[in-house]
Amino acid sequence: MTNLKSTAEPPPYYPPSIAQLITQYFVSETSVIQSQLALLSRDLGHKVIVEADWQRLLDEFGEQQNPTIVKVAAEIVIAWTIEVYRILDDPKSDDWMDKLLTHLVEAGGKLRVMLDVWENTQVGTSWSDERKGFFVHLPKHFFFVRKAFNRGLDPVREEFKKSLPLCSFQATKKGKEDSKPEPGKGAGTATELESGLKQLSVRDEKRKVTAANSKTTTTSSASSAQPKPSQFPTVASLPSLSEICSKPPYHITIQDNSNPIRDNSRKPGWISIHGSHGSSLKLIDQYISKWIPHVVMESEDSPPTIDGVVNGALSTLTIRKKVSGALAARGQSVTVPIVLAIVEGTLGYEVVWQGDGEYRLRRDAPFVYE
């Protein structure tokens, strides 16, 4: 999964330990990062937000321990903010900072800091005109990420000290227009000077208001708005289980039971599929039965309260990977990639988490039945 998504609150698909660390280091208002971003927002006069595709980082590095990828990422972002502060205080960087602030005004007063992975063996940073923000690059291999972390903040800051001044900003639309004044209009007439001073005054006031009201949080690229509070439901107010399971979001969990030692509930040599939407599991059952007729499958039609017509009355499907009969002589078998191809390719589910032979998929769009 390479699409850049970010999280304010860690989704429930992450391992609990990772979700807790994301909250501790990035989301909590008492975290060091939040304090650093709040100060940087105040001095820049624009909101600063950190975005991270945690799923991609977990896919790249795995659930590393001592240190975890979340802790390392937090330290590297802190080093980045400290180096930006140094540039703020450096008179030689005024032109660089002026171009940055101009871009932030056109970006709606928001500076994005996006964690990313690149092929280099060192940390680094670059500017994205398209996203109006900075990428903070982590080395692709965790060996180099851990190495950067173990060296401490100062060497990491040195890398940012080299790469930050090299970040170039393309001319903004307003800058291009200003560089080509209309015929007959000079740049130094009294009227235009007065107009320019008014614009600067308005911009300065906006910065002051933004700084006073700035409250920086990590945010989702899909939506930076905070979730609205809602009434906690009661059992009486909820619809039937059949109705809930027949509507999105739909969830499917696929388990490759090759390693039953870590989970005694798994059957070795079988693939287990659990789903909230019975019709999806029933389609998988019928499709595999059609094209691999000698496959052995077991199913559980539970919970019994689910309407068999609406939801398919199927919550768990277990498939034996080794095919018996005539097809077995040719070595045909059912594999997890085959099941994933069906679930992703025909049913439109997307993998939201994977690890240790387990895949969790989700579909948010409703199905339309003929």
C-alpha positions as CSV (number, residue, x, y, z in Angstrom):
1,M,0.0,0.0,0.0
2,T,1.7,3.1,-1.2
3,N,-1.0,5.7,-1.1
4,L,-0.2,8.5,1.3
5,K,-2.8,8.5,4.1
6,S,-2.4,9.9,7.5
7,T,-4.0,9.4,10.8
8,A,-5.2,11.6,13.6
9,E,-6.5,8.7,15.7
10,P,-4.9,5.3,14.9
11,P,-7.4,3.0,13.2
12,P,-8.5,-0.2,15.0
13,Y,-6.6,-2.3,12.5
14,Y,-3.2,-1.5,13.9
15,P,-1.8,-3.7,16.6
16,P,-2.8,-2.2,20.0
17,S,0.8,-1.5,20.9
18,I,1.4,0.5,17.7
19,A,-1.9,2.4,18.1
20,Q,-0.9,3.3,21.7
21,L,2.5,4.6,20.6
22,I,1.0,6.7,17.8
23,T,-1.3,8.3,20.4
24,Q,1.5,8.7,22.9
25,Y,4.1,10.3,20.6
26,F,2.0,12.1,17.9
27,V,-1.6,12.6,19.0
28,S,-1.5,13.5,22.7
29,E,-1.5,17.2,23.4
30,T,1.1,16.7,26.1
31,S,3.6,15.0,23.7
32,V,6.9,16.7,22.8
33,I,5.9,16.8,19.1
34,Q,2.7,18.6,19.8
35,S,4.5,21.2,22.0
36,Q,7.1,21.7,19.2
37,L,4.5,22.1,16.5
38,A,2.5,24.5,18.6
39,L,5.6,26.7,19.1
40,L,6.5,26.5,15.4
41,S,2.9,27.4,14.4
42,R,3.0,30.4,16.6
43,D,6.3,31.7,15.2
44,L,5.3,31.0,11.5
45,G,1.8,32.3,12.0
46,H,0.5,29.2,10.2
47,K,-0.8,25.9,11.4
48,V,1.7,23.1,11.2
49,I,0.4,19.5,10.9
50,V,2.2,16.1,10.7
51,E,0.9,13.5,8.4
52,A,2.0,9.9,8.3
53,D,0.9,6.8,6.4
54,W,1.4,4.5,9.3
55,Q,0.2,1.4,7.4
56,R,2.9,2.0,4.7
57,L,5.6,2.5,7.4
58,L,4.5,-0.8,9.1
59,D,4.5,-2.5,5.7
60,E,8.0,-1.2,5.0
61,F,9.6,-1.8,8.4
62,G,7.3,-4.2,10.3
63,E,6.6,-4.1,14.0
64,Q,10.1,-3.2,15.1
65,Q,11.0,-3.1,18.7
66,N,13.7,-1.2,20.6
67,P,13.2,1.2,19.1
68,T,9.8,1.1,17.4
69,I,9.2,2.9,14.1
70,V,6.8,5.3,15.9
71,K,9.4,6.4,18.5
72,V,12.1,6.8,15.8
73,A,9.8,8.8,13.6
74,A,8.9,11.1,16.5
75,E,12.5,11.8,17.3
76,I,13.3,12.6,13.6
77,V,10.3,14.9,13.3
78,I,11.5,16.7,16.5
79,A,15.0,17.1,15.0
80,W,13.4,18.6,11.8
81,T,11.4,21.2,13.8
82,I,14.5,22.2,15.7
83,E,16.4,22.8,12.5
84,V,13.5,24.8,11.0
85,Y,13.8,27.0,14.2
86,R,17.4,27.6,13.4
87,I,16.5,28.8,9.9
88,L,13.9,31.2,11.4
89,D,16.6,32.8,13.5
90,D,19.1,33.0,10.6
91,P,19.1,36.4,8.8
92,K,20.6,34.8,5.7
93,S,17.5,32.7,5.3
94,D,15.0,35.6,5.1
95,D,14.5,35.2,1.3
96,W,14.0,31.4,1.7
97,M,11.5,32.0,4.5
98,D,9.6,34.7,2.6
99,K,9.0,32.3,-0.3
100,L,7.9,29.6,2.1
101,L,5.4,32.0,3.8
102,T,4.0,33.1,0.5
103,H,3.3,29.5,-0.4
104,L,1.6,28.9,2.9
105,V,-0.7,31.9,2.4
106,E,-1.8,30.4,-0.9
107,A,-2.2,27.0,0.8
108,G,-4.7,28.4,3.2
109,G,-2.4,29.0,6.1
110,K,-1.3,25.4,6.6
111,L,2.1,23.8,6.5
112,R,2.1,20.0,6.1
113,V,5.0,17.9,7.3
114,M,4.7,14.4,5.7
115,L,6.7,11.3,6.8
116,D,7.9,9.4,3.8
117,V,10.3,6.6,2.8
118,W,13.0,7.0,0.2
119,E,16.0,5.0,-1.2
120,N,18.7,7.0,0.5
121,T,20.6,5.6,3.5
122,Q,20.3,9.0,5.4
123,V,17.3,11.0,6.6
124,G,16.4,14.0,4.6
125,T,13.8,16.5,3.6
126,S,12.3,18.0,0.4
127,W,9.6,20.5,-0.5
128,S,6.5,19.5,-2.5
129,D,4.9,22.3,-4.5
130,E,2.0,20.0,-5.2
131,R,1.2,19.2,-1.6
132,K,2.4,22.6,-0.2
133,G,4.5,20.9,2.4
134,F,7.7,19.2,3.4
135,F,8.5,15.5,3.1
136,V,10.6,14.2,6.0
137,H,12.3,11.1,4.4
138,L,13.2,8.0,6.3
139,P,15.7,5.5,4.9
140,K,14.1,2.6,3.2
141,H,15.8,0.0,5.3
142,F,15.2,0.0,9.1
143,F,18.9,-0.7,9.7
144,F,19.7,2.8,8.6
145,V,16.6,4.2,10.4
146,R,17.8,2.6,13.7
147,K,21.4,3.8,12.9
148,A,20.2,7.4,12.6
149,F,18.2,7.1,15.8
150,N,21.1,5.7,17.8
151,R,23.4,8.5,16.6
152,G,21.2,11.1,18.4
153,L,19.5,14.3,17.4
154,D,22.6,16.3,16.4
155,P,23.7,14.2,13.5
156,V,20.1,14.0,12.3
157,R,19.8,17.8,12.5
158,E,23.0,18.0,10.4
159,E,21.3,16.1,7.6
160,F,18.3,18.5,7.8
161,K,20.7,21.4,7.9
162,K,22.1,20.3,4.6
163,S,18.8,19.5,2.8
164,L,16.4,22.2,4.1
165,P,18.2,25.2,2.4
166,L,18.2,23.2,-0.9
167,C,14.4,23.0,-0.9
168,S,13.3,25.3,-3.7
169,F,9.9,26.8,-4.1
170,Q,8.4,27.4,-7.5
171,A,6.9,30.8,-8.2
172,T,3.3,31.1,-7.0
173,K,0.5,32.1,-9.3
174,K,0.4,35.5,-7.5
175,G,4.1,35.9,-7.8
176,K,4.0,35.2,-11.6
177,E,1.2,37.8,-12.0
178,D,3.1,40.4,-10.0
179,S,6.2,39.8,-12.1
180,K,4.3,40.8,-15.2
181,P,2.5,44.1,-14.5
182,E,-0.2,45.2,-16.9
183,P,0.9,47.8,-19.4
184,G,0.6,51.3,-18.1
185,K,0.8,50.3,-14.5
186,G,4.2,50.8,-12.8
187,A,5.5,49.2,-9.7
188,G,6.2,52.4,-7.9
189,T,3.2,54.7,-8.2
190,A,1.7,56.1,-5.1
191,T,-1.6,54.3,-5.6
192,E,0.1,50.9,-6.1
193,L,2.4,51.4,-3.1
194,E,-0.6,52.2,-1.0
195,S,-2.4,49.1,-2.3
196,G,0.7,47.0,-1.5
197,L,0.9,48.3,2.0
198,K,-2.7,47.5,2.6
199,Q,-2.1,43.9,1.4
200,L,0.9,43.5,3.7
201,S,-1.2,44.9,6.6
202,V,-4.0,42.4,5.9
203,R,-1.5,39.5,5.6
204,D,0.2,40.5,8.8
205,E,-3.2,40.6,10.7
206,K,-4.1,37.2,9.3
207,R,-0.8,35.8,10.6
208,K,-1.4,37.3,14.0
209,V,-4.9,35.8,14.2
210,T,-3.7,32.5,12.9
211,A,-0.9,32.4,15.5
212,A,-3.3,33.3,18.3
213,N,-5.8,30.6,17.3
214,S,-3.3,28.0,16.2
215,K,-3.9,24.5,17.6
216,T,-1.7,21.9,15.9
217,T,-2.7,18.2,15.7
218,T,-1.7,15.4,13.5
219,T,-4.4,14.9,10.9
220,S,-5.9,12.7,8.2
221,S,-5.2,13.6,4.6
222,A,-8.8,12.6,3.9
223,S,-10.1,15.0,6.4
224,S,-8.3,17.4,8.8
225,A,-11.6,18.3,10.7
226,Q,-12.0,16.9,14.2
227,P,-14.8,14.3,14.5
228,K,-18.0,15.6,15.8
229,P,-19.4,14.2,19.1
230,S,-22.3,11.8,18.7
231,Q,-24.9,10.3,21.1
232,F,-23.9,6.9,22.5
233,P,-26.4,4.4,21.2
234,T,-28.6,2.0,23.2
235,V,-29.5,-1.5,22.3
236,A,-33.1,-0.5,21.8
237,S,-32.1,2.3,19.3
238,L,-30.0,0.0,17.1
239,P,-31.4,-1.8,14.0
240,S,-31.3,-5.6,13.7
241,L,-27.9,-7.4,13.3
242,S,-29.0,-8.4,9.8
243,E,-29.5,-4.8,8.8
244,I,-26.2,-3.7,10.3
245,C,-24.2,-6.4,8.6
246,S,-25.8,-5.8,5.2
247,K,-24.6,-2.2,5.1
248,P,-21.0,-0.8,4.9
249,P,-18.5,-0.8,6.2
250,Y,-17.9,-4.5,5.3
251,H,-15.0,-6.4,7.0
252,I,-13.2,-9.6,6.0
253,T,-10.3,-11.2,7.8
254,I,-8.3,-13.9,6.0
255,Q,-5.9,-16.1,8.0
256,D,-3.3,-18.4,6.5
257,N,-3.1,-21.2,9.1
258,S,0.4,-22.3,8.3
259,N,1.7,-21.4,11.7
260,P,-0.8,-22.7,14.3
261,I,1.8,-22.6,17.1
262,R,1.1,-18.9,17.7
263,D,-2.7,-19.4,17.6
264,N,-4.1,-22.8,18.7
265,S,-7.5,-21.9,17.2
266,R,-6.1,-22.1,13.7
267,K,-6.3,-25.3,11.7
268,P,-3.0,-26.1,10.0
269,G,-3.2,-26.5,6.2
270,W,-6.4,-24.5,6.0
271,I,-7.3,-20.9,5.1
272,S,-9.9,-19.2,7.4
273,I,-12.1,-16.4,6.2
274,H,-14.2,-14.4,8.6
275,G,-16.6,-11.7,7.4
276,S,-19.3,-9.4,8.6
277,H,-21.1,-9.6,5.2
278,G,-22.4,-13.1,4.6
279,S,-23.1,-12.6,0.9
280,S,-19.5,-11.8,0.3
281,L,-18.4,-15.1,1.9
282,K,-21.1,-17.0,0.1
283,L,-19.9,-15.7,-3.2
284,I,-16.3,-16.7,-2.4
285,D,-17.6,-20.2,-1.5
286,Q,-19.6,-20.6,-4.7
287,Y,-16.8,-19.2,-6.9
288,I,-14.1,-21.4,-5.6
289,S,-16.4,-24.4,-5.7
290,K,-17.1,-23.7,-9.3
291,W,-13.6,-23.4,-10.5
292,I,-11.9,-25.8,-8.1
293,P,-14.6,-28.5,-7.7
294,H,-12.5,-30.9,-5.5
295,V,-11.7,-28.3,-2.9
296,V,-12.7,-29.1,0.7
297,M,-14.5,-26.2,2.5
298,E,-16.3,-25.9,5.8
299,S,-18.7,-23.0,6.7
300,E,-20.4,-21.7,9.8
301,D,-23.9,-20.2,9.4
302,S,-23.7,-18.1,12.5
303,P,-24.9,-16.0,14.2
304,P,-28.3,-17.5,13.5
305,T,-30.1,-14.2,13.9
306,I,-28.7,-13.0,10.5
307,D,-31.3,-13.0,7.8
308,G,-30.3,-15.7,5.3
309,V,-31.9,-13.9,2.3
310,V,-30.4,-10.4,3.0
311,N,-27.0,-11.3,4.4
312,G,-26.3,-14.8,3.2
313,A,-26.2,-16.3,6.7
314,L,-22.4,-17.0,6.5
315,S,-19.9,-15.6,8.9
316,T,-16.9,-18.0,8.6
317,L,-15.5,-20.0,5.7
318,T,-12.6,-22.5,6.1
319,I,-10.8,-23.8,3.0
320,R,-8.4,-26.7,2.8
321,K,-5.4,-25.5,0.8
322,K,-4.5,-28.9,-0.6
323,V,-6.9,-30.1,-3.3
324,S,-7.9,-33.8,-3.2
325,G,-8.9,-36.0,-6.1
326,A,-7.7,-35.8,-9.7
327,L,-6.6,-32.2,-9.5
328,A,-4.2,-33.1,-6.6
329,A,-2.0,-35.0,-9.0
330,R,-1.2,-31.7,-10.8
331,G,-0.4,-30.0,-7.6
332,Q,-3.3,-27.6,-7.6
333,S,-4.1,-25.9,-4.3
334,V,-6.0,-22.9,-2.9
335,T,-3.7,-20.2,-1.7
336,V,-4.1,-16.9,0.1
337,P,-3.2,-14.9,-3.0
338,I,-6.0,-16.6,-4.9
339,V,-8.4,-15.6,-2.1
340,L,-7.1,-12.1,-2.0
341,A,-7.5,-11.8,-5.8
342,I,-11.2,-12.7,-5.5
343,V,-11.8,-10.5,-2.5
344,E,-9.9,-7.5,-3.9
345,G,-10.5,-8.0,-7.6
346,T,-14.1,-8.8,-7.7
347,L,-15.6,-7.7,-4.4
348,G,-13.7,-4.4,-4.1
349,Y,-12.3,-4.9,-0.6
350,E,-9.0,-3.2,0.3
351,V,-6.3,-4.5,2.6
352,V,-6.1,-2.2,5.6
353,W,-3.7,-4.3,7.7
354,Q,-1.6,-7.4,7.3
355,G,0.9,-9.4,9.4
356,D,1.7,-12.9,10.6
357,G,-0.3,-14.6,7.9
358,E,-3.4,-12.5,8.5
359,Y,-5.0,-10.0,6.2
360,R,-7.8,-7.6,7.2
361,L,-9.8,-6.0,4.4
362,R,-12.5,-3.4,4.3
363,R,-15.1,-2.1,1.8
364,D,-16.9,1.2,2.4
365,A,-19.1,1.4,-0.7
366,P,-22.5,-0.4,-0.5
367,F,-23.3,-3.3,-2.7
368,V,-26.1,-3.1,-5.3
369,Y,-28.2,-6.3,-5.7
370,E,-29.9,-7.3,-8.9
